Every structure is written in C-alpha cells, then in structure tokens.
Amino acid sequence: PASCQVLPVLTVLLVLQAKRGDFRHYIIPLLHTLMYTLIKAPCISDELCGRVYDFCKKLLTLPKPFCTIGLDYAIRLKMERTAPGMLYQRMVISEQSLKSDPYPYQEKIFIFADPELLSEAICNALVTDTEAAQVSQSPQACMCYVIIHAMQAALGEGCNVSGLKGSLQDMPVRDVEHWFQQVVAAVECAGNEASADRGQHAARLEKIYRAILNSLQAASLFPPGDAPLAGLQGIPLPNPNISFHLWTEDDQLWKELVLFIRPLSQSCEPDCLSHDLDNFEIQDIISDCECCEQTRFSVLSTDSGIERDLPMAAEELFVPCSAETEQSRLQRKGGIKKKTSPLESMAFLQAGCNSPGVKPPAKLQRRLGIALEPAAPLQRLHTARIVLLGDDRILGRLAQAYHSLRKRETRRVFLTPRLNLQFYYIPVVTGQPNTLAVADHAATGQEELCEVAGYLGRADPWYESNINTLCHMIPKLATMPSSPSKHLVTDLFITDVIAYYVRMGIQPVCFQVYAVKFFFNDPAQEPAEDVFLAELRTQVQESIPHRELSITKKKTSLDGPGIDLAVIYRKVVVSNRAKELAMSLRSTGLVMKAIPADEAEDLVCLNVNITEIVRINNLSGRSFSAVANRLKTRNIKIRSTEQRPFMVCLDKDSRRTYRNVISMEVSPCLEPSYCLQKTRTMKFSLHKTEDVGLVKYMPKSLLLPINTFAGIIQ
C-alpha cells in the first residue's frame, strides 16, 4: 500500500528538518502526518517504528511544544512496537463506541453551528456530509476492520487477507463479536505487559487467525498453511461518530453532554432515561439515580437514624440494583449520617480544571476525629470533542456556555469526573455576513470577525494551512451544484478534515475568559453579569429623553460629542505589581480586545482603545479632534460621570447588547470552583485575604482551551 511507501520518506524528512534549526517549524506538521500515516498503515516494521521512536525521544531536549508532542508520541510508539495495531484498534473502538471491557473508552464529535450566523445552504451541506460519513459503517464492519488490521500488523505478509475477509463476512454478528473481543484482549494484554515481546504477541494472534479461518467450512479449500497470499492490503479507518447540532438554546451544550454519558452511567432503571431534559437540573439526575452513584454531594437527610421510625412499607420504596446495594442501603449506623466532605467534591472539580501550570494538590488534612474513606475515583471513560463552526460570535456563546457549565459543576459535580471535554474551532464566514449580527458596528469585516482564528493561525502554521483555509472553502462547497450521484458520496472532504483535526489536534491554546458587570441608569434595575472572550465595544447611546435633549445639545456644542467618563484601571507592568491609575476624559466609545495582535503577547491582558475627544481653541474658533488613548490592563472600571447611558456589545454579537448602562467593571473571570472553595476558606479565616489551604493549588482564572496541532510555536 502507498502508506507503507510514504513512511520512510517522511521519516527521512523529519530527521533532516530537525538538524536544521531554521526549519524546525516543519517538524510538528511532518510528525503529525507521519503518525497519522503510521496509524492507518497495515503493517510497520519494527526497525522503522524504532527510528521514529528514537526521533521522538530526541525532541524532549527541545522547548515546548516540541518536547510535549514528542513525549506523547513516544509513549504511543512504545506501545505500538510491543503490540502492533494497538493505536488503530484503540482509535476505532473509542470513536465507534464499540463495547470492549479491556478498553472501555468512548468518543463522540459534536459539531455546533449557530443558524443565525451561517446560511441555510451551509447547514444543509454539513448535515448531508456528516450523515453520509456514517453510511456503510455498521458496528460489524468496524469490528472486522479491527480484526483484519490487527492480523496484518502482527503477521505481516503471512496474513491471507482475502481469506480472512471472506471468513468474517460469512460469519453471524455474534461470532464476529466473539473474535473481535479475542483480538482486543490479546492486543491490550500485550500492550499493558511490561515484559511483553513482539514475537509472543504475533504467536498469540496467529493462533486466533488460524481459528478464524478454520471456523468455516468455506476456508477448507485453502488450509491456513497453504492459503494463497495476496500481500498487504490497506484497511480503511472508519469515520468517527459525528453529530451535527444547530445551537438554538443556551443550555443545549450541557444537555447534549448529559445525554452522551448518562445512558452508560445508569444501570438500574431504564425509566430514568425518560426525563425531559428541558425541565430537570443536574440535582434531579443524581437524586433519581442514587443507587448508581458512589457518592452524593450536599445531601440533606430527614432520617432520624432510628429503625422504629421507618414506615411499614419502607422496603417497597427502594429499587436496589443488587442485593449488596440493598443491604448497605437499609443498614442503620449509629444514628448519625456522615455527609461527604467538601474537600472530596472540590478534588473532582480541581481535576476538571485542565489549566496549564496548575500545581499538584497538597495532602488533604483530616477532620478532627473522623477518618476519611476516599471513594473509588470515577474514570473518565467518555471524551466529547466539541467542534465550533462560525466566527468570534459563536466562540462568545461558547465562553458563556462553558462558564455556565462550570458553575453547574460547582453546585453539583456530575460531568467533571466522567467526561473529558475538548474544544475545537473551525472558522467559517459567509460571503455576506448576517446584517443583524453586525448592525451595531457596520465596519466589521470578515477578518475582524475571525480574530481568534487569525491568532491561532499565527501561533500554529499547521492550523493556518489546514483549518483557516476552510473559512471561505466551506461556503463555496455548500453552494456548488449537486452531482447526479450525490447519494453515492465518495469525497467527504469536510468530514475528513474535521476527523484529521480532532484526531491530531492535541495541543490546547488557553484563552482567558473575562467577566463584566453592568450597572444601569434605572435604580430599580438589578446589575447584570456576563462574560466575553474576544471583544467588548461601547458606544454612546443615541436615544435620549426629550427633556434632556436641549441640555445635551448645549453641552455637546461646548464640550464636543461623546460623554464624560471616569476610568479606573490597574496598569499591566513587567514586575506584575499592582499599580492602579485613574483618569477622566470625554469619549465617544471604546473597544477592549482580549486577543493580542501578536502571538508573543500575553493572552491575560486587555488592550483598551478609548476614543478621546479633545477640545482645541484656535483663531477660527473652538474645534474638536478624536485622539486614540491606548492602555493595557486586566481590571478596569468605567463610569459615566454625567449619568448619560451608553450601550455595550460583547463579542461582536448584537444579540448580546446591553443598553442604558452607566457603569461597568471588567476583570478576568474566576473559576467557579475556586470562588466556592475561597468562600468556604474565608469562613474559618476571617482576617486573611490571601489564598490558604486547598485554594492555593486550584486554578484561579477560567480559561477556555481550544485545541490546535502544535499550540503556540515561539
């Protein structure tokens, strides 16, 4: 196959580029291409695999992200050398959600698109492409792929691929599943054994291979030893499980994640799955399925702990999963019900905050007189890969949804210990942007709508080449005339690119989410809180009451257009010391950019551009000029001194516009779990403001990670 011929060439190119320091930015693209080809190749020699493994180990001497990617691929290659075909097998099992006890992991790709940002033609094209990718991909076919690939990887040209395919095709599904489980167990056993040998693994699979060929009488024409060999054959890598969603509800992301993991996290009552997701909260999920949970959080017990207080028919209220569960459930223990320690709940939340640079947790202190019995940790068997299609406006919605999800998890931990969450972003801009979304700033161009994608492209050249090029390509593909044989889709370009991105995009770039609090001119209106990711823009509000119109016109003629603002901000300095400054000025508006123009700049910093109106007195009379006032800050407060309102638009989305604002406060958004634990700590140390105890080891800021191929290459 062509993949086997390409591998040596890619290996030589990798070594040559690594020796030339000026071309090191080619290493990661070549390494990703090499690994992707290696996974799909039917058979790789141990010598070639060893050369790539040695090269990955040499990358450990280079700075990030080279050493990070080199370590990850070195670990994978070590397993692949011991158990050939293991990487392909694990990828297919997880992506297709095939049942397997030795490797029980599952993955799913969720594509989210905002119907108000993308045209109907684009959405229909994406739906058609994702549905066509799932055609002819039955679980039986995927299991056959795993079996054939494992046999070729271990036996090489000694495998009769045609005979093996014929035997598997003639088998009933139950027999195919049986041999699939045998192959998976053999490969996983070899990969997990420290003293496993490649020859022993080949012998084990050869035994299974002969048993499969001998299982049907059709194979008797060619006994296993005399079967004609047709050489190695390429085995397709099935498309991953992809679902397409139009993002129409604010909590739709959370609902889809719950539906993804809940069917397998509950094993006692099938009726638990019939709840309407529109009407329940996460508390109901765990309360209704208490027998499935090892730990319950924040439980208020009304039980006295005395057996004689039990009603006569109390046993009928319980539907135990097993006899052991029933016995432990009805047993009375000393009249005191022990609640779960808050520290155990916070440990789950801390594990879910995958922020770079987080210190490992310190040893938890014991409570007086109580020996803590740690519950068995839940494994993250599910991985949800969220792919966002659109511009910066859909990323703003993602920041909102992610912040809401983290707050839900702070109140009651459910998804965090069970789900690994990964975010991906593909910029898509239509030829004619939605006029509603850009009505408040008509000058917004297509490049300005994709500032995040532009930053990721500058930081990662491979992202720029593979993903940013889809920005205008997807709309063009959607408007192309359909072919007569469209039902026989053979070129699934969009699906293939998405699959490559989610499979090889393993390096996140973390963006700081910013929190903003608004105060309005109506004293009866409560302050509003929101978050944004890329941009905050203010503009003088034109709607003024008639009684104030004459006063405003008079003041405008004297002081110029705009409103008077009082600005208090904390200046960003190299020493990272707090330096608070204040200024008063007249302005027509300002723009806060959270995405830097250069990838070398700090992501945890706001670039604020204030349009200041300066009065100029000359011989011809009084005139006014606009001056750009630029500052860098992380915390800023802005107030209208004359109580004139202004409006604020978040993340370039007119649907997220706040009007009648007279004051606002902007600061880095804090991780909700950090805020909760900080509040608990302050109860016991009223006079201490610094972080103490577990809080010191928890991530403080809420960061939104978006996966790329290489992260940030300096």
N, C-alpha and C positions, 0 to 999 in steps of 0.2 A: 504494500500500500504506500501511497505518497507520503503519509505521515511518518513512516519509518525512514524514508529517504531524506526528509526535511530535517529531522532531529540532529544528525551530525553537523549539518551546515549551520544550524542555529547555535550549536554548542561552540563551534569554532569562532563564530561571530562574537559570542559573548566573551570569550577569553581575549580576543583581540581588542574589543572596546574597553574591557576592564583595565588593560595595560596602558591605554592612552587616557590620561587624566582629563583631556579636553572633551572627550566624548562619553563621559560617564553617565550623562543623562539618557543615553541609549540603553543602558544596562537593564533597567527595570522593564521597559517595553519588550526587549528581547527575551528577558527571563519569563515574563508573563506568557508570551507567545510560545516559548519552549515548553513551559509547564502545561499549558492548555493542549498542546500537541501531544505531549507525553501521556496525559491522562486518556486521551482518545485513541492513542496508538494501540494496536492489538498485541504487540509484543516488543519489549525493550530489553536489550542485552544488559547484563549486569555491569559490563565494562562501561557502557555509555551512561548508564544511570549513576555509576560511581563517579564519573567525571563531572557530571552536573552537581552531584552531592558535594564533591570537593570544592567546586567553584562557589557554591552557596556558603560553605564554611568560610571561605576567604572574604566574603562580603561582611563578615562580622567585624572586621577591622575598619570598615568604613563608617562614616556617621549615618545618622538616620536620614532618610528611611531605608537606606541600603541594608543596614545591619538587621533591621526589623523584618524586612521581606526575606532576606537571606536566611534568617533563623527559622521563620515559618516554613519556607520551602525545604530547608534541610531536614526538619522534623518529618515532613511528609515523605520526602525521598527515602529517608531511612526505613520507614515502614514499607514503602513500595519495593525497596530492594529485598527485604525479607519476605514479603508476601506480594508478589506481582499481581497487579489488577486491583489492589485494595482501594486506590484513590477513585477509580472509575466506579467500583462497587458501592462505595460509601456515597458518592455523589448521586447515583441513580436511586439508591434506597431512600435517601433523605428527600430528594426532590420529588419523587413519585409517591412518597408516604407508604412504601411497601412494609408490611409487617415483618419485623425481624427482631427477635429477642437479643441476639448479640450486638446489634446496632440499632437501637430503637429511636433514632433521631428523625425528625420530620421538618421539612422546609416548605414554605409557600411564598410566592411572589404576589404582592398586591400592587396593582397599578392604579393610582388615583389621579383623576383629571377633573378640573373644575369646568363644568359645562358652560359657564359664563365667560370663560377665558379662551376656550378652544371652540372651533366651529363644529357643527354637527357632522360635517364630512370627515373631519379628523377623528372624532369619537367613533363614528361608524367604522372607519378603516381600522382603528385599533381593536375594536371589538371583533371584527372579522379576522384579523391577523391572529389574535390570541386564541380564538375559537378554532381556527384552522390548525394551530400548533398542537392542539390536543387530539386531533383526529388520528386514528390508527395508532393510538398509544394506550393500549389496554394494559392492565397490570400483568397479564400473562406474557405479553410481548416483551415488557420491560424485564421480567424475571428471566426470560430466555436470553435477552441481551447480556444480562449479568453472568449467566452460566457460561455462555459461549466465550465472552471476553475473558473470564477468569481461566478457562481452559487454555485459550490461546496464549495468554500471558504467562502461564506456568509451563505449558508443554511446548510452546513454540510451533515449529513446522510439523511436529509429531502429532498434531491435533487434526483429525478429519472433520473439518468444519461443516462440509456438506452433509455428511452422515449424522453429525450431532444436531444440525438444524432439522433434518428430516425426522429424527427420533423425537425431538422436543415438539415439533408441530403435530405429530400424530398422537401425542400423549394427552390425556384429560388434564384439566386445570389442576386437580388435586395432586396428580403425580408431578407436574411441573413445579408446583409449590413445594413439594417434598424435596426434590433435588435442589431447588433454589435454597432452601434452608440448610441443606447439607453443605452446599458450596460456601454460603455466607459464614457458617460456623467454622469451616476449615480455614478460610481466608482470615477471619477475625482472630482465630486462635493463633495462627502463625504470626500475625502482626502484633499481638499482645505478649507473646512469649519472648523473654529476654534472650534465651539461648536457642531461638528458632533458627533453622537452617533452610536456605532456599531449596536445597535438594529434597529435604524431608517434606517441604510444602508441595513440591512438584509430585512426589510419590503419592502423597495423600490425595491430591486432585486427580491424578491418573487413575487411581482406584475408583473414584466416583465417576470419572469419564467412561471407564470400561463398563461400569454398572449401568450407566445410562444407555450405552449402545447395545448392551445385551438385554435391556428390559423389554425390547420389542422384537418380534419375530422378523420384522422387515429388515433389521440390521444383520440377519443371519447370512444374507448373500455376501456380505463382506465382513468377516470376523474382524474384531478390533485390531489384531496384529497385521492383517493383510488388506486393510481398507485403503483405497486409493487416496493419496494426499494431494490436495489442490493448492497447497501453500496457504499463507496467511491471508485473511480477509478482514476488511475493515468492518467494525461493528458500530452502528450509529449511536450517538449519545442522545438519548431522548430529550425533548424539550422539557424544561421544568414546568411545574404546576403553576400556572399563571391565571389570576382572576383580575378582571377589569372593573373598576368602580367609578361612577360619576359622583363626585363629592358634593352632595346636596345637603347634608346635615352636619352640624358642628361636632357631634359626638359619634359620627359614623366610623371613624378610625378605631375608636375604642370598642365599638360593637363588633366590628369585623375581627379584631384580635381575640375578643372573648369567644366568639363562635369558632375560631380556629383551634383554640386549645381546650375548650370546655368539653366537647364530646369524649375526649380521651381522659380528661381529668376526673370524670364522674363515672362510676361503675356500679352504683347501687340502684338508682331509679331512672329508667328511661323517661319517665314523665317529667323529670327535672329539665329536660331539654325543650319543653313546650312553652316556656315562658316567653312573653312578648318582650323583646329587648327594648322596646320604646318606653316601657313602664317600670323597669326594675333598675336597681342600683347594685353596686358590687356587694353591698351588705347582704342583699337577698340571695345572691349566688351562693355565698358560703354558708349562710344560715339554712337555706333549703337543703343543702347537700352536706350537712355537718358530719355525717358518717364517713364521707370521703376525705375529710381534711384531718391532717395530723395535728394541727394547731389552730385554735380560734383566737382572734385578736379582739380586745375590747368587749368582752362578753359580760353582760350584766346578769347575774344569777339571782332568781327569785326563789331558789330551792333552799329550804331550811336545813337540809342535810340530815333530817330525821326520817327513818323509814316509815314510821307510823303516819307521817303526814302525806305519804304518797296516796293518790286516789286508787280505788279498787282496780280500775281498768287501765292503769298507767302503762302496763306492758304493751297494750294494744297501740299506744301512741308511737312506739318505736318501730322502725322498719330496719332492722340491722342488716349489714352487709354479710356478716358471718357470725358464727357462734362466739368466736373470740371477741368480736366487737361488742356483741350483746352483753357478754359477761362483764367486760370492762366498763360498759355504759351504765349498768344498773348497780354496780358496786358502790356502797356508801363509804366514804373515807373521812372519818373523824369530824364531820360537821363543818369543815372549812373547805371552801372551793378555792383552789390556787389559780390566780389569773396568770396569764402569760406575761413574762417580764417585758417591759417596753424595749429593753436592750435587744431582745431576740427579734422583735419586729423591726427595729432600726437596723439590725445586721442585714436583714433581707433588703431593705431599702438601699443601704450602702453598697451592697453587691450589685444593685441595679444601676448605679451611677458610674458608668464606664468613662470617667473623665481622666484624661492623661495626667500623670503626676500625682495621683492620689496616694497618700501614704497608706501602708497596710494597717489594719485596725490593731489597736493595742489590746491587751488581755482585758476581758470584761471583769469588773470587780464583783465579788459575791455579795449578795444581800445578807444582812445580819440574820444568822440562824437558819438560813434556807440554802440548801444545796441545789443549785440549778442543774436540771437534767436537760441537756440540749436535745432538741428534737432532730430527727434524722433530716438532713438537708434535702430539699427538693432539687432534682436535676432539671436543668433547662433542656428539655427534650425537643422543644419547638423553636424554630427560627422563622421569624416573619421579616421578609425583605420588602420594605415599602419603597416603591418607585414613584416619584412625583413627576408629572408631566405638566409643563407650563413655564411661567416666568417667576419673578420675585414675589408676585402676589400669592401664588399658591404656597410658596415657602413661608410667607407670613401666616397663612392659615395653618401650616404645619407647626410653626412655632406655638401658635395658640393651642392647637390640639395636644401637642407634646407637653406643654405646661399644665393643661387640664388633666392629662393622663397621670403626670407625676403627682398632682395634688390628690387625685383619686387613690393612687397607691400609697400616699402618706396617710390618708384616713384609714385605709384597709388594704393590706398587702394581698394581692391576688396574682396579677400578671408577672410581677417582677421576678419571683423565684422560679417561674415556669417557662418564661419566654425570653428569648434573645432577640432584641429588636435592632434592625439595621435599616438605615435610610439611604436612599439613592436619589439622584436628581438628574433629569434629562430636560434641558431647556427646549421649549417649543414656543415659537412666536408666529402667529398668523400674519399674513400679508397686510391685513387691515385690522389693527388691534381694536378690541371692544371699546367703543366710544364712551360707554358708561363708566368703564374702569379707569379711563384716563381723562375724564372730563374736567377734573379739578386742576390738572396740570397738562395742558394740551401739548406742551413742548416735549413731553416724554416720548423718546424714541425707542426703537426696538433694542438698541444696545443698552440703553439705560434700564430697560425692563429686565435685563438679564445680567445685572451686576454680579450676582453670586456666581453664575456660570462663568463669567469673564474672569473672576478671581481664581476659580478652580482651574480654569484653563491655563492661566499664567503660572499657577503653582505646580501643575501636573501636565506636562506636554502630551502625555498619552491620553489624558482625559480630553484635552483640546482636540486631538486628532480623531478620536473615536466617538465622543459624546457631543461636544459642542457643534460638530458638523451636522448633527441631526436637527439643529434648531430650525433650519429652513427646509431640510430634506423631507421631514415627516409631512408638513403641509403639502409639499409638491407631490409626494407619493399618494396622499389622500385624494388629490384632485385629478390624478391620472385616470384615463378611461379604463374601465374594467375589461379584462380579456374574456373571450367566449368560454374558456375553460377555467374560469376562476374557481369553480368548485374543486378543481384538482390543483390546489395551491402547492407549488413546489418551491418557490423562492420566498421564504418567510424572513425578509430582511430585517424588519423591525424587531421581531421576536428573537432572532439570532443575536442581534446587537445587545438587546436587553439581557439575554441569557449570559453572554460573554461578560457584560458589565457586572452583573450581580455575582457571577462565579469568581471573577478575578479582582474585583474592586474590594480590597480588604483593608485599605488604609483610610481611616476617617480624618477629615478636617473638621475641627470643632469650632462652631460659631457661637459667640456669646449672645444670649437672648437678653433683651433689655426690657425692663418694666417701666411703665409710665402711669402716673396717677393724675387725673384731671379734676379740677375744681371749676364749677360753673358760676355764672353771674346770678343765677336764681338761688337764693339761700336755702330754699326748700328742697332743691335737687341734691341727692347724695353724690359724693365724689365717685368717679368711675376709674377702674383699673384695667389695664390691658398690657399686652406685650407686643414687641415688634422685633424683627430680625435684621432688616436691611436699611430702612429709611423712615424718618419722621419728618413731615413737612408741615409748616404752619403758614397761614395766610390770613390777612386782615379780613374780617367778616364784613360784607357789604350791607347786610340787612340791619339797618339802624332805625329805631323808633322815630316817628315824625317829630316828636317834641325835642329830640336830641339832634335832629338833622341840622338846624341852623347853628347850634353851638359847635357841632363837628366841622361844618364848613368854615366857620370863623377861625377855629383852631388850626385847620389844615392850611388856610392861607397864611397863618403866622408861623407855624412850626413845620409845615410840609406834610406830605402824605404819610400814612402809617399810624402807629400807636406807640406810646411811651412804654418801654419795658424795663423792668428791673431784673437783672440776671445775676445769679449767684452760682458759681461753679467751682469745682475742685480741679485745679490745673494738673495735667499729667506731666510729671518731671521724671528724669532718668533715675534719680535716687528713690523714686516711689514714695516720697514723703508727702503727707497731706498738706496742700497749700491752697487755701480757699480764697478766692477772689470775688469781687463784686463790681458791677458796672451798671450804668443806666444809659439808655440810648433810645432813639426813635427808629423804628424799623417797620418795614412793610412785610416782613416774613423771614423765615429761617429754614434751613434744611440740616438735619442731622443724619450723617452717613455712618453706618456701622461697618460697612465693607470698605477696607482700605483700597486705594488705587494701586498700591504696590504690595506684592505678596510678602515682602520682607518686613512690612509694618506690623505693629501689634494689632491683633484682632480684638483685644479687650480695650477698645478705645473708640470714642465718638469724635468724628470730625464735624464740627459745627460751623456752618457758614451763615452768618447773620447779615442781612442786607440793611445796613445802617444809613439813615437819611441825615445828611449833613447840610446845615444852612450856610450859605455863602453870601456875604454882603459885599457888593461892588458898586461902581459908579452908576451902573444901569439899574440898580435896584437889588431886591432880595431874590436869590435863586437857591435851588436845592440840587444836590447831587447824591447819587447812591454809591456807597463805599462797601466793599466786601470785608467783613470782620470775621476772621477765622480763628478758631481756638480748638484745642484738644482737651477732652475731659472724659470722665466716666460718670460723674454725678453732676447734675445741673438742675437748677430751679429757675423758672421763668414766670414772671407775674406782670400783668397789665396794671400799671400804677393808676391809670385813669379809669379802670374798671370797664374799659371797652372790650367786647368779646372778640375772639379770633377762633378760627377753625383749624383742626389738626387732622391730617390724613396719615395713616400708618401703612407702611409697605406698599405705597403707590396704588392702594386699593380704595376707590371711592366708597365702597360698601363699608369701609371701616373709618368713616369720617366722624369726628366729634365737633359739634358746634356749640357756640355760646360758652367757650372756655375762656376763663380769665387768669388761670394759673395752672401750671403743670410741673411735675417733678419726674425726672428721668434718672434711672440708676440701673446697674447690672441686676438682672433678675436672679434672685436667690433660689437655690434648690429647695423645694418644699420640705423634704425630709430634714434638711439642715435647720430650717426655721422651726420645725416641730421639736427637734431634739434640743435646739438652743433655748426654746421656751421652757422645756422641762428642766434643763440645767439651771436656768435663772431662778426657778422656784426655790432651789436649795442654796444658791449663792447670789443673794440679792445685791451685794455690793461689788460684784465682779462683772466687768463688761467684756473681758477677753474670753476667748474660747477655751474651755477646760473640759477634761474628760473625753468622751467619745466624739464630741463636736470637733475637736482639733483634727481628727482623722477623716472627717467626712468632706466631700466636695461642697464648696460654698456656693459657687455660681452654677446656674443652669446653662449647660452647653448643649447645642444641637449638633450631633455628629452627622456629617454627610460623607459617605464613602467615595473614595476615588481609587485609582490604580496605584498611586505612589504616595499620596499625602502631599506634603509640601517639600519640594526638592530645592534646597538652597543652592 
